[in-house]
Amino acid sequence: TILVGSTSSDVIEKYHRWMQGRIKEDKQSMPTCMTPLSVKTIHVAHSDLMKLQHVCKPGDQMTFHQKLEDISEDDEGHLLLDGQENEWVCFPAHILLGNGIDWALSIVLPLCSKKGALVFTKPAQVDELRDLLNDFPAVVGVDVKEDVQTIESTANKIGIGRIALNRFIEIETLMALAGWTHHARSRIAVSMIILGLPINRMTSNTNFEWWQELKAMPSHLKTTVLVDQKWIFLVSRILIICLREEIIPDPDVACFLSKCSQFEYLEWWAQWVLQTATGVFPNRAKMYEANSRAEVIASLRALDTDGRPMPAPPRRIMLMLELTTDTTTIPEGGARFLHLERERYLRIYQVFKNQPIRSKEHLFEQNISDELMLVVRYGQSGFQNLSRRLRVPQREKAYLVYHPHLPLQRVVLDIEKLSLSHFLAVFKKAGRSFQEGMREWGRLNLELVDKLFAKCASEPVLAKKIRSVYEPLRLTVVRVCDEDPMEIPYCETGFLTKQKGALGSEKEHNEELTVQIRDTYEQIETLRAELLTLTRQKMASDAKLEAIEQAISLGKKADRSEWRGQAPPPPEEEHQATDDVPRRGASPRSRAAIQEPCPEVEVSPPPSIPTILAPGWRDQGEGQGYGRAVAPCFKRKVVSAPGPLQPGKSARRDSESDSEGSSSRASGAAGELSSSVDESLHEEC
């Protein structure tokens, strides 16, 4: 129990975590995505509530008036009504959340009784309490819309803060979705029809006693509070189960097409029902006039801004109408024939697949192929002319049965006399495929699958025969019963052997791919060096072309004696020869070094150079420099400056020749690249 204004923030946080854990436990037992909520209210004067909001400060006490006649027009709270007529309004004295069976969270407002009147102490704002209320899950209850509005409006007026409970569902809405066509919709009638038990509503008519803490309440009031929670919890679950049983009576086909477990599918189903039922309410006038289930569902309406029902049902309700077509309701006996329900689910699956679903989209990604349709139908056909409402023999369990008018004969196995010859004789007599017949037999006889597996486990010949259908039969039991059947060692060993063989093959393939990736990376590095060398040569050639064009444009104004019919080297390469002819003015040592032949490098022909630069390479565009021409990857003569090739040397030469005509393209970029690559290239040469 949380006493507003008295319980500390640390304790509220502790209850908050506890509430989340209990909600998760309820979800594990059956995912409904909604928690019961009930609010016990008392009647207070509107003027008292306005005074509490605008006049009282945290810690102040105010006595609620017991009669409206006692409030004079001079009362300070009455003047705050701005001309409105004073009236009784609902005040949430006790808020209860939980299933009412093994847990319930009680939130009690600070009220006490003094001399027969209720006194309220205005609490200070507690962020932890506001966060707890805002973290309420989707709630379900009776007249829950009014309860939620009461909590939201009162919390802001008494100083708790702004509360927004956005998702809530009325029990009456779930009744309409589940096909409730009875005009009697009171709690007593619903209890007798759904639960088979009456409910005592006499003690819930009290007014000024709900403010008490749960453990301090009289026993009859405490029982009423917890019974109301338990009633909402059980009725809401039963209605959701009835809706699911009518639309999707065969969990095997649903989980098979969606490739998921039963729990995952039910979790999605509960979320979808929550999205469908949130924000719609029964139009009681239309509901009482309804003569069929479709008309009852169509009576659900969203509300406009004034709280009035819309003229037509929303689109999500029309989708529910489409899904409930051709269903056999629970009062009519429910779904009976396996093949007809599996065939109908193919249409339902397609409807879900074509609708924008906010969560679990992967459950409807699979396209229904002809092969899948054969598996779903077990090879049967001709469902259009079969009646859904034929009487079936009385059975202990509500299993789906085989329709007597199906064209193919049903497979019947005698487990006690089971042998290889019996297998062959049964399927020959039925004229059925072994795969389709065994899948159908397993779905219709879930209780016999364990006996079949036990028989095959003791006879290897039979185990070898059903090895091809062992996994489909096992998964059928898991999807429907949510438990594993007995194992057949022969089949399990075969699966394990195949998996280990596939693991070894895949490891070898993975190692081959690793080697190929490493070799390809080495080729990329080689090509990167080639690309760097060719880029430098191209940039040097661009500089020479620019120098020649500049000399031609100058004409006789420039000294042309340096040419000798060839383009002069760029200024940055003044210490490096560009051909075998020594420059005029060079020192004897430099002339001898230039005339010395360079060793040839023999390499295999490189692969084609890609048209894009390697990763990490920066394009040498306008304003960037060039480096020395070094070609280590082809059979050619490499002409370089004397002495060891030093990283960054080219970049320093660029800065020295900054005054020449090509200095705008000389920058540190080429020097940075050459500093990381030149040394390794020189060693390779």
C-alpha positions in Angstrom: 0.0 0.0 0.0 1.2 3.5 -0.9 -0.1 6.3 1.4 0.1 9.5 -0.6 2.0 12.1 1.4 3.3 9.6 3.9 5.2 6.9 2.0 8.8 7.9 1.2 10.2 8.2 -2.2 12.5 5.2 -1.8 9.6 3.0 -0.8 7.6 4.2 -3.8 10.5 3.3 -6.1 10.7 -0.1 -4.5 6.9 -0.7 -5.1 7.4 0.6 -8.7 10.0 -2.1 -9.4 7.9 -4.7 -7.6 4.8 -3.8 -9.7 6.8 -4.2 -12.9 8.0 -7.6 -11.8 4.5 -8.9 -11.0 3.1 -7.6 -14.3 5.9 -9.5 -16.1 5.0 -12.7 -14.2 1.3 -12.3 -15.2 2.5 -11.9 -18.8 4.5 -15.1 -18.6 1.5 -17.1 -17.5 -0.6 -15.7 -20.3 0.3 -12.6 -22.4 -2.7 -10.3 -22.3 -0.8 -6.9 -22.3 -3.4 -5.5 -19.9 -3.8 -5.2 -16.1 -7.0 -4.9 -14.1 -7.6 -1.4 -12.6 -10.4 -0.4 -10.2 -11.0 2.9 -8.6 -13.1 3.3 -5.4 -14.5 6.9 -5.4 -16.3 9.1 -3.0 -18.5 12.1 -3.8 -17.2 15.5 -2.9 -18.5 18.9 -3.8 -17.0 20.6 -6.9 -16.4 23.7 -5.0 -14.3 21.8 -2.4 -12.2 20.4 -5.2 -11.6 23.8 -6.7 -10.7 25.3 -3.3 -8.2 22.4 -2.8 -6.6 23.2 -6.1 -6.4 27.0 -6.0 -6.4 27.9 -2.3 -4.8 25.1 -0.2 -1.1 24.7 0.0 0.9 21.5 0.6 0.3 20.4 4.2 -3.0 22.3 4.6 -6.1 20.4 5.7 -9.6 20.8 4.3 -12.9 19.3 5.5 -15.1 18.1 2.7 -18.7 19.3 3.0 -21.3 16.5 3.4 -24.2 18.5 1.9 -24.3 21.0 -0.9 -26.7 23.1 1.1 -24.1 23.7 3.7 -21.9 25.6 1.2 -22.8 29.3 1.1 -22.4 31.6 -1.8 -19.8 33.5 0.2 -17.6 30.4 0.5 -14.2 31.0 -1.0 -14.2 27.7 -3.0 -17.7 28.4 -4.3 -16.6 31.7 -5.8 -13.9 29.9 -7.8 -16.6 28.1 -9.8 -16.9 31.1 -12.1 -20.7 30.9 -12.3 -20.8 27.1 -12.7 -23.5 25.2 -10.7 -22.1 23.4 -7.8 -22.5 19.6 -7.9 -21.1 16.3 -6.6 -18.0 15.0 -8.4 -16.1 11.7 -8.1 -12.9 11.8 -6.0 -10.5 8.7 -6.3 -10.1 7.7 -2.7 -8.6 4.3 -3.4 -6.8 3.1 -6.5 -6.1 -0.6 -7.0 -4.0 -2.3 -9.6 -3.3 -6.0 -9.8 -4.9 -9.4 -10.5 -6.5 -9.7 -7.1 -5.3 -13.3 -6.7 -1.7 -13.1 -5.7 -0.8 -9.4 -5.9 -2.4 -6.0 -5.7 -1.0 -2.5 -5.5 -3.1 -0.1 -3.4 -2.7 3.7 -3.6 -4.7 5.6 -0.9 -5.1 9.3 -0.8 -4.5 11.2 2.5 -8.1 11.2 3.9 -9.2 10.7 7.5 -12.5 10.9 9.3 -13.0 13.5 12.0 -16.4 13.9 13.7 -18.2 12.2 10.8 -16.6 14.4 8.2 -13.7 13.6 5.8 -10.6 15.7 6.1 -8.1 15.8 3.3 -4.4 16.8 3.8 -2.9 18.2 0.6 0.3 16.4 -0.2 3.5 17.8 -1.6 4.5 16.8 -5.1 6.4 13.5 -5.2 8.1 12.8 -8.6 8.4 9.0 -7.8 4.6 8.7 -7.3 3.9 10.6 -10.5 6.4 8.4 -12.4 4.7 5.3 -11.0 1.3 6.4 -12.1 2.5 7.4 -15.6 4.2 4.0 -15.9 0.9 2.1 -15.4 0.5 -0.5 -18.1 -2.6 -0.8 -20.4 -5.4 -1.2 -18.0 -8.8 -2.9 -18.3 -11.9 -2.5 -16.1 -15.5 -1.7 -15.8 -16.3 2.0 -16.7 -12.5 2.4 -16.8 -12.8 5.5 -19.0 -14.4 7.4 -16.1 -11.9 6.0 -13.7 -8.9 7.1 -15.8 -10.4 10.6 -16.3 -11.0 10.9 -12.5 -7.4 9.9 -11.7 -5.9 12.3 -14.3 -8.0 15.3 -13.3 -7.7 14.8 -9.6 -3.9 14.1 -9.6 -3.2 17.5 -11.1 -5.6 19.3 -8.7 -4.3 17.9 -5.5 -0.6 18.4 -6.4 0.6 15.0 -7.5 1.4 16.3 -11.0 0.2 15.6 -14.6 -0.8 12.0 -15.2 -1.5 10.5 -18.6 -3.0 6.9 -18.8 -3.3 6.6 -22.5 -4.2 3.0 -23.0 -7.3 1.5 -21.3 -10.0 -1.0 -22.4 -13.5 -1.4 -21.3 -14.7 -4.9 -20.4 -17.8 -4.2 -22.4 -15.6 -3.6 -25.5 -14.0 -7.0 -25.1 -17.4 -8.5 -24.7 -18.5 -7.1 -28.0 -15.3 -8.2 -29.8 -15.8 -11.7 -28.4 -19.3 -11.9 -29.8 -21.4 -11.2 -26.6 -25.0 -11.0 -27.9 -26.9 -11.1 -24.6 -28.7 -7.9 -23.6 -27.8 -8.6 -20.0 -24.4 -7.0 -19.4 -24.4 -6.3 -15.6 -21.7 -7.8 -13.4 -24.0 -10.3 -11.9 -25.2 -11.6 -15.4 -21.6 -11.7 -16.7 -20.4 -13.5 -13.6 -23.1 -16.2 -14.0 -22.6 -16.7 -17.7 -18.8 -16.5 -17.9 -17.6 -17.6 -14.5 -20.6 -19.7 -13.4 -20.7 -17.9 -10.0 -22.7 -14.9 -8.6 -21.0 -11.8 -7.3 -22.1 -9.8 -4.3 -22.5 -6.2 -5.2 -24.3 -5.0 -2.1 -21.3 -4.1 0.0 -19.8 -1.9 -2.8 -22.6 0.7 -2.4 -20.8 2.3 0.5 -19.4 5.8 0.1 -17.2 7.3 2.9 -15.3 4.1 3.8 -13.1 3.6 0.7 -10.5 6.0 2.0 -9.1 3.5 4.5 -5.9 1.5 4.0 -6.5 -2.0 2.6 -5.3 -3.8 5.7 -7.4 -1.5 8.0 -10.6 -2.0 6.0 -13.4 -4.1 7.5 -13.3 -7.7 6.2 -16.4 -7.3 4.0 -15.0 -4.2 2.2 -11.6 -5.8 1.8 -13.2 -8.9 0.2 -15.2 -6.7 -2.2 -12.1 -4.8 -3.3 -10.1 -7.9 -4.0 -13.1 -9.7 -5.6 -13.6 -6.9 -8.0 -9.9 -7.1 -9.1 -10.1 -10.9 -9.5 -13.4 -10.6 -11.5 -11.9 -8.1 -14.0 -8.7 -10.3 -14.3 -10.6 -13.5 -15.0 -13.3 -12.1 -17.2 -10.9 -10.1 -19.4 -8.7 -13.2 -19.9 -11.6 -15.5 -20.7 -13.0 -13.0 -23.3 -9.6 -12.7 -25.0 -9.3 -16.5 -25.0 -12.7 -16.9 -26.6 -11.9 -14.3 -29.3 -8.7 -16.2 -30.1 -10.3 -19.6 -30.1 -12.9 -18.4 -32.6 -10.5 -16.7 -35.0 -7.4 -18.9 -34.6 -8.5 -22.2 -33.2 -5.4 -24.1 -34.4 -2.1 -22.8 -32.9 -0.1 -25.3 -35.1 -0.9 -23.6 -38.4 -0.4 -20.1 -37.0 3.0 -20.9 -35.4 4.0 -22.9 -38.5 3.4 -20.1 -41.0 4.9 -17.4 -38.6 7.9 -19.6 -37.6 7.5 -18.8 -33.9 6.6 -20.3 -30.6 3.1 -20.3 -29.2 4.1 -17.7 -26.5 5.5 -15.3 -29.1 2.4 -15.6 -31.2 0.1 -15.1 -28.3 2.1 -12.1 -27.2 1.6 -10.5 -30.6 -2.1 -11.5 -30.6 -2.7 -9.7 -27.2 -0.9 -6.6 -28.5 -3.1 -6.6 -31.6 -6.3 -7.0 -29.6 -5.1 -4.1 -27.3 -4.5 -1.9 -30.4 -7.9 -2.8 -31.8 -9.9 -2.2 -28.6 -8.2 0.9 -27.3 -10.2 4.0 -27.8 -13.4 2.4 -28.9 -16.6 2.0 -26.9 -20.0 0.4 -27.4 -22.7 2.4 -28.8 -25.4 1.0 -26.5 -28.3 2.0 -28.7 -26.8 0.2 -31.7 -25.7 -2.8 -29.5 -29.2 -3.4 -28.1 -30.6 -3.4 -31.6 -28.0 -5.9 -32.9 -29.3 -9.3 -34.0 -26.0 -10.9 -35.0 -22.3 -11.0 -34.0 -21.3 -8.8 -36.9 -23.8 -6.1 -35.8 -22.6 -6.3 -32.2 -19.0 -5.7 -33.4 -20.1 -2.9 -35.7 -21.7 -1.1 -32.8 -18.2 -0.2 -31.4 -17.4 3.4 -32.1 -14.6 5.8 -31.5 -15.5 9.1 -29.8 -15.2 12.6 -31.2 -13.8 15.6 -29.4 -17.1 16.1 -27.6 -17.3 12.5 -26.4 -20.0 11.5 -28.8 -19.9 8.3 -30.8 -18.7 8.6 -34.4 -21.2 7.7 -37.1 -19.3 4.6 -38.4 -16.9 2.1 -36.8 -13.1 2.8 -37.2 -11.1 0.8 -39.7 -9.6 -1.6 -37.2 -13.1 -2.7 -36.2 -13.9 -3.3 -39.8 -10.8 -5.5 -40.0 -12.1 -7.5 -37.0 -15.4 -7.9 -38.8 -13.5 -9.4 -41.8 -11.6 -11.8 -39.5 -14.7 -13.0 -37.8 -16.5 -13.9 -41.0 -17.4 -17.7 -41.2 -16.3 -18.2 -37.6 -18.2 -20.6 -35.3 -18.7 -18.9 -32.0 -18.3 -20.5 -28.6 -22.1 -20.4 -27.9 -22.6 -22.2 -31.3 -20.2 -24.9 -30.3 -16.9 -23.4 -31.4 -14.5 -24.6 -34.1 -14.8 -28.3 -34.9 -13.1 -29.4 -38.0 -9.3 -29.2 -38.4 -8.9 -28.9 -42.1 -11.6 -26.2 -42.5 -10.0 -24.0 -39.8 -6.5 -24.4 -41.3 -7.9 -23.4 -44.7 -9.6 -20.3 -43.2 -6.4 -19.3 -41.5 -4.7 -19.0 -44.9 -7.0 -16.1 -45.6 -6.5 -14.6 -42.1 -2.7 -14.8 -42.5 -3.0 -12.9 -45.8 -5.1 -10.3 -44.1 -2.5 -9.8 -41.4 0.3 -9.8 -43.9 -1.4 -7.0 -45.9 -2.1 -4.8 -42.9 0.3 -2.3 -41.4 1.1 -4.0 -38.0 3.2 -2.0 -35.6 5.0 -4.8 -33.9 6.2 -8.3 -34.8 6.2 -7.7 -38.6 8.5 -10.6 -39.1 5.7 -13.0 -38.1 4.0 -12.4 -41.4 7.0 -12.1 -43.8 6.7 -15.6 -45.3 4.9 -15.8 -48.7 2.5 -18.7 -49.0 3.7 -20.9 -51.8 2.1 -24.0 -53.3 4.3 -26.2 -51.3 3.3 -24.5 -48.0 -0.4 -24.8 -49.0 0.0 -28.6 -49.4 1.6 -28.8 -46.0 -1.2 -26.7 -44.4 -3.9 -28.7 -46.1 -2.2 -32.1 -45.6 -2.8 -32.8 -49.3 -6.6 -32.4 -49.0 -8.9 -30.3 -51.2 -12.5 -29.5 -51.8 -13.3 -27.5 -48.7 -15.8 -25.1 -50.2 -18.8 -27.3 -50.0 -18.2 -28.7 -46.5 -20.4 -27.6 -43.6 -18.8 -26.2 -40.5 -21.7 -26.9 -38.2 -22.1 -30.7 -38.4 -22.4 -32.4 -35.1 -19.4 -34.3 -33.8 -19.2 -37.2 -31.4 -18.8 -36.2 -27.7 -15.1 -36.1 -26.7 -13.4 -35.6 -23.4 -11.2 -32.8 -24.8 -12.1 -30.1 -27.3 -9.8 -31.3 -30.1 -10.4 -30.3 -33.7 -11.6 -33.4 -35.5 -11.5 -34.9 -39.0 -14.4 -33.8 -41.3 -16.4 -36.9 -42.4 -16.9 -35.6 -46.0 -13.3 -35.0 -46.9 -12.3 -36.7 -50.2 -9.1 -38.5 -48.9 -9.4 -41.2 -46.4 -8.1 -40.7 -42.9 -5.0 -42.5 -41.7 -5.5 -44.8 -38.7 -2.5 -46.3 -36.9 -2.6 -49.1 -34.3 0.3 -48.3 -32.1 0.2 -51.6 -30.3 0.5 -53.6 -33.6 2.8 -51.1 -35.3 5.3 -52.6 -37.7 6.9 -51.8 -41.0 4.3 -53.9 -42.9 1.5 -52.2 -40.9 2.8 -48.8 -42.0 2.9 -49.9 -45.7 -0.6 -51.5 -45.5 -2.2 -48.5 -43.9 -0.9 -45.9 -46.4 -1.6 -48.2 -49.4 -5.2 -48.6 -48.2 -5.7 -44.9 -47.6 -4.0 -43.9 -50.9 -2.1 -41.2 -49.1 1.4 -39.8 -49.2 3.5 -40.9 -46.2 4.6 -37.3 -45.4 1.1 -35.7 -45.6 -0.7 -38.7 -43.9 1.7 -38.8 -40.9 1.6 -35.0 -40.4 -2.2 -35.2 -40.5 -2.3 -38.2 -38.1 0.1 -36.4 -35.6 -2.1 -33.3 -35.5 -5.3 -35.2 -35.0 -3.7 -37.6 -32.4 -1.4 -35.4 -30.3 -1.9 -37.7 -27.3 -0.6 -40.7 -29.3 2.7 -39.1 -30.6 4.5 -40.0 -27.4 3.4 -43.7 -27.8 4.5 -43.7 -31.4 7.9 -42.3 -30.5 8.3 -44.8 -27.6 7.6 -47.7 -30.0 10.0 -46.4 -32.6 12.7 -45.8 -30.0 12.7 -49.6 -29.2 12.6 -50.7 -32.9 15.3 -49.2 -35.2 13.5 -50.3 -38.3 10.4 -48.2 -37.4 12.7 -45.3 -36.4 14.3 -45.3 -39.8 10.9 -45.3 -41.4 9.6 -42.2 -39.6 12.9 -40.4 -39.6 11.6 -38.0 -42.4 8.5 -37.0 -40.3 10.1 -37.1 -36.8 10.9 -33.4 -36.7 7.5 -32.2 -38.1 5.6 -34.4 -35.6 7.8 -33.2 -32.7 7.3 -29.5 -33.7 3.5 -30.0 -34.0 3.4 -31.2 -30.4 5.6 -28.3 -29.2 3.5 -25.7 -31.1 0.1 -27.0 -29.8 1.0 -28.3 -26.3 4.0 -26.1 -25.6 6.0 -29.1 -24.4 8.5 -31.5 -25.9 7.5 -35.1 -26.7 9.7 -38.1 -26.1 12.8 -38.3 -28.2 13.9 -41.1 -30.6 17.6 -41.6 -30.1 18.1 -42.9 -33.7 16.6 -39.7 -35.2 18.3 -37.4 -32.7 21.7 -39.0 -33.5 21.1 -38.6 -37.2 20.3 -34.9 -36.8 23.4 -34.4 -34.6 25.6 -36.2 -37.1 24.3 -34.0 -40.0 24.8 -30.9 -37.9 28.4 -31.8 -37.0 29.2 -32.6 -40.6 27.7 -29.3 -41.8 29.7 -27.6 -39.1 33.0 -29.1 -40.3 32.2 -28.3 -43.9 31.3 -24.7 -43.0 34.5 -24.3 -41.0 36.6 -25.4 -44.1 34.6 -23.0 -46.3 35.1 -20.2 -43.8 38.9 -20.8 -43.7 39.0 -20.8 -47.5 37.2 -17.5 -47.5 39.6 -16.1 -45.0 42.6 -17.1 -47.2 40.9 -15.5 -50.2 40.2 -12.3 -48.3 43.9 -12.1 -47.2 45.1 -12.7 -50.7 42.8 -10.2 -52.1 43.9 -7.7 -49.5 47.5 -8.2 -50.5 46.6 -7.6 -54.2 44.7 -4.4 -53.1 47.8 -3.2 -51.3 50.0 -3.9 -54.4 47.5 -2.1 -56.6 47.5 0.8 -54.1 51.3 1.2 -54.4 51.0 0.9 -58.2 48.2 3.6 -58.2 50.3 5.8 -56.0 53.3 5.6 -58.3 51.3 6.2 -61.5 49.5 9.1 -59.8 52.9 10.7 -59.0 54.1 10.2 -62.5 50.9 11.7 -63.9 51.2 14.8 -61.6 54.9 15.3 -62.6 53.8 15.1 -66.3 51.1 17.7 -65.7 53.7 20.0 -64.2 55.9 19.6 -67.2 53.1 20.3 -69.6 52.2 23.4 -67.7 55.9 24.6 -67.9 56.0 24.0 -71.6 52.7 25.8 -72.2 54.0 28.7 -70.1 57.3 28.8 -72.1 55.4 28.8 -75.3 53.2 31.6 -74.1 56.2 33.7 -73.1 57.9 33.2 -76.5 61.2 35.0 -76.8 60.9 36.6 -73.4 62.1 33.3 -71.8 65.5 31.6 -72.0 65.0 28.7 -74.4 68.6 27.5 -74.3 67.7 25.1 -71.5 65.4 23.0 -73.5 67.4 21.1 -76.1 64.1 20.1 -77.6 62.6 18.6 -74.5 60.4 19.8 -71.7 62.3 21.1 -68.7 61.8 19.4 -65.3 59.5 21.0 -62.8 61.2 23.2 -60.2 60.7 20.6 -57.5 62.7 18.1 -59.5 65.8 20.3 -60.0 67.9 17.8 -58.1 66.5 14.8 -59.9 67.0 13.8 -63.5 64.0 13.1 -65.8 65.9 11.2 -68.5 69.3 9.8 -69.3 70.7 13.2 -70.5 72.4 15.1 -67.7 71.4 18.7 -67.0 73.8 21.5 -67.8 75.4 22.8 -64.6 75.1 19.6 -62.6 78.1 18.5 -60.5 80.2 15.5 -61.8 79.1 13.4 -58.9 75.4 14.0 -59.8 76.1 13.5 -63.5 77.8 10.1 -62.8 74.9 9.0 -60.5 72.4 9.8 -63.1 74.2 8.0 -65.9 74.6 4.9 -63.8 72.1 2.2 -64.9 69.3 1.3 -62.5 68.6 -2.3 -61.7 65.5 -3.8 -63.3 62.7 -5.2 -61.2 61.0 -8.4 -62.5 57.4 -8.8 -61.3 54.4 -10.7 -62.6 51.9 -8.8 -64.6 49.6 -6.9 -62.2 45.8 -7.2 -62.3 43.8 -4.4 -63.9 44.0 -1.1 -61.9 40.6 -0.1 -60.6 39.1 3.2 -61.7 38.6 4.4 -58.1 41.2 5.1 -55.5 41.9 2.7 -52.6 40.3 3.3 -49.2 41.9 6.1 -47.4 43.4 7.7 -50.5 42.8 11.4 -50.9 42.3 12.8 -54.4 45.3 15.0 -55.5 43.3 17.9 -57.0 43.9 21.6 -57.4 46.2 23.0 -54.8 47.9 19.6 -53.9 51.4 18.6 -54.7 53.1 15.7 -56.4 55.9 13.3 -55.5 58.8 11.6 -57.2 58.1 9.1 -59.9 58.9 5.6 -58.5 57.7 2.5 -60.3 58.5 -0.7 -58.4 55.9 -3.0 -59.9 56.9 -3.1 -63.6 60.0 -4.1 -65.5 61.5 -0.8 -66.2 64.4 1.5 -65.3 63.9 3.5 -62.1 65.6 6.8 -62.1 65.9 8.3 -58.6 68.1 10.8 -56.7 71.4 9.6 -55.3 71.5 8.3 -51.8 68.7 6.4 -49.8 65.1 7.4 -50.4 64.0 9.4 -47.3 60.4 9.8 -46.3 59.0 13.3 -46.6 61.9 14.5 -48.8 59.6 15.3 -51.7 57.4 17.4 -49.5 60.4 19.5 -48.4 61.5 20.1 -52.0 57.9 21.2 -52.7 58.1 23.9 -50.1 61.5 25.2 -51.5 60.1 25.7 -55.0 57.0 27.5 -53.8 57.9 30.6 -56.0 57.7 28.7 -59.3 54.7 28.5 -61.7 53.5 25.1 -60.5 53.7 25.9 -56.8 49.9 26.1 -56.5 49.7 22.3 -56.8 52.6 21.5 -54.5 51.4 20.7 -50.9 52.1 18.4 -48.1 49.6 15.8 -49.2 52.0 14.0 -51.6 54.7 14.2 -49.0 52.4 12.6 -46.4 51.6 9.8 -48.8 55.2 9.3 -49.8 56.4 9.3 -46.3 54.3 6.2 -45.5 54.9 4.4 -48.8 58.3 5.5 -50.3 60.5 3.6 -47.9 58.8 0.2 -48.5 58.8 0.9 -52.3 62.5 1.7 -52.2 63.3 -1.6 -50.4 61.2 -3.5 -52.9 63.0 -1.9 -55.8 
